[in-house]
Amino acid sequence: MANRITDECINCGACEPDCPNQAITEGDDFYEIDAAKCDECAAKGGEHSCKAACPADCIVQA
């Protein structure tokens, strides 16, 4: 599974630098998570860095 960013994203960019897998990039309308790169922060014991950084709470488990 991978996380995904909903269309409630406010394009603040807070999540991008916190992703340890460089899975988050700026899309056309809002930031996007590359499912092939996202491992839901498995190396951190499943503590999702992007979710913790998101002020809009728009990152959800896919």
Secondary structure, DSSP 8 states (H G I E B T S, - for coil): --EEE-TT-----SSGGG-TT--EEE-SSSEEE-TTT--TTGGGTT--HHHHH-TT--EEE-
